[in-house]
Amino acid sequence: MTDRERSIAEEIVRLAREELGFSGPLEVASAPLAGQLDSLVLLSLVVAVEDRFRVALADDDAATTRTLEDLARLVAARVGPEVLP
């Protein structure tokens, strides 16, 4: 994981905790997001990520995005430098 991706992952965790009120464990690398978050929280997190980073995530992205690290990598590939944390 690059420094940019790590920074984005940390911001995603912050969104989950502070804006969505998620208090459970949230692992960056290996654990699937679907196993860590229920479907409503996961959907809310995706919307929050889209809003925060000003990116659009398509349904096809779900097929390649299983972990928080995958999500951070996807966002890093699409986001402009002006919206990075």
Secondary structure, DSSP 8 states (H G I E B T S, - for coil): --HHHHHHHHHHHHIIIIIT---S---SSSSBHHHHS-HHHHHHHHHHHHHHHT----HHHHHH--BHHHHHHHHHHH--GGG--
